[in-house]
Amino acid sequence: MKIFGRRDAEETEPAFVPGFIADAVQRPLVPVRGDQMLSALRLRVLKQIDPAMMSDLALPVLQRQLEQVIHEIANEERYELSGREQKRLAEELTQDMMGYGPVEPLLRDEDVTDIMVNAPDSVYVERHGKLQLTDVQFRDNDHIAGLAQKIASRVGRRIDESSPMVDARLHDGSRVNIVFPPLAIDSPCISIRKFSRRRLGLTEMVENGTMSSGIARMLGIAARTRLNVLIAGGTGSGKTMLLNAMSNMIDHGERIVSIEDAAELQLQQKHVIRLETRPSNLEGNGQVTQRDLLHNALRMRPDRIIVGEVRGTEAFDMLQAMNTGHDGSMCTIHANNAREALTRVENMVQMGHFQLPMRAIRQQILGAIDLIVHVERMHDGVRRVTQVTDVCSLEGDIITTNDIAVFEFEREDPQGRIIGHYRASVIRPSFQTRIDYYGVGRAWAAARTEV
């Protein structure tokens, strides 16, 4: 199957070949290597390919046929273009047509966790927790805009000046945020949080330094004994990664409903219902929020509800779910420490329920949340669990907490890696009765000694 099925009639006549040869003899070689020549060459290629035929081809076949088209046009126009340059242009066109353009190699790089397109000549990645400027470049702002619109359209969303912000995801589950002009002043901006193909469990997280073996055993017990867990941390700190790892400990006989803005959880259980929010359409109708999905999830007979990230008034509905028989529910929240996570939950509940007194809100929080786990991306690039906090009681109008374990910094080694240890509390946790009920009280005590 050939992709160049739309060539002009005179180009396909038998007389075309000798005419081309004669013309090539008379025409001098054009040593043009600038953007103008490449733009003209791209346009000629795009005019000569048949999109219907192209869509049926495998990527390697498509690239080889594009190389053939580019070679023919370069010879016809007498462009000075080496075989290596022709191959590179064919690869670029293949990525633009069928993949994700210049960022395609970064998406295939297993070491890259985040991709940030700030401008045509400013593309950063995160590798091993560190930001790095890459040599990847876009042609211009329109090239970035074209990629952004392709990403949005593939998940039924739109991005333009009238709707200049969008959250989307790639086919592999990677999360994408796009900001368009006029909000992004210099260039359209694309931020991609890659979907990790490596499914880390708690054991693997111990091996890479995220937590100690004692902390891992505690979190595993918390998941098995159906404690309600709030995972807090900053952007890119590893909240979702930890949520995925803890969810591995959930019994496979339970029915789980997950709710997310952009689906990225990797739950291993068989009985999982995945729900995703939907933005409004062009007329401003049809929006489905996390709060709408939470209301509906309560009618779906879930054993557990997992919310990818609580960020608004749905916090109240999440607390209600945790308080009404859906033990073992989990969610994440942006916060700098465990205490601030509670404050943020209070503020989000107030956003939608101004009539509730603060004490009533705090009673709801106390009845709903058993454990707060705080994770942090530290300056050596390692994501670590820094706090495991028990939500204890209400004294007056203040929620009291107890840090079951806290990471304490000691020093840096010669390679810049942080060395520290966990300080464990000997105070009996407020949920001791629950872990005793599940028969793991001794296991919890042993884990605490390993912290």
Secondary structure as UniProt FT lines:
FT   HELIX           9..12
FT   TURN            14..15
FT   HELIX           16..26
FT   HELIX           35..48
FT   HELIX           51..54
FT   TURN            55..56
FT   HELIX           59..77
FT   HELIX           83..98
FT   HELIX           101..103
FT   HELIX           104..108
FT   TURN            110..111
FT   STRAND          112..119
FT   TURN            120..121
FT   STRAND          122..127
FT   TURN            128..129
FT   STRAND          130..133
FT   HELIX           141..154
FT   TURN            155..156
FT   STRAND          165..169
FT   TURN            171..172
FT   STRAND          175..179
FT   TURN            181..183
FT   STRAND          189..193
FT   HELIX           202..207
FT   TURN            208..209
FT   HELIX           213..224
FT   TURN            225..226
FT   STRAND          229..233
FT   TURN            235..236
FT   HELIX           239..247
FT   TURN            248..249
FT   TURN            252..253
FT   STRAND          256..260
FT   STRAND          272..276
FT   TURN            282..283
FT   HELIX           290..297
FT   TURN            298..299
FT   STRAND          304..307
FT   HELIX           314..323
FT   TURN            324..325
FT   TURN            327..328
FT   STRAND          330..334
FT   HELIX           338..352
FT   TURN            354..355
FT   HELIX           358..368
FT   STRAND          371..377
FT   TURN            379..380
FT   STRAND          383..395
FT   TURN            396..397
FT   STRAND          398..412
FT   TURN            414..415
FT   STRAND          418..424
FT   TURN            430..431
FT   HELIX           432..437
FT   TURN            438..439
FT   HELIX           441..450
//
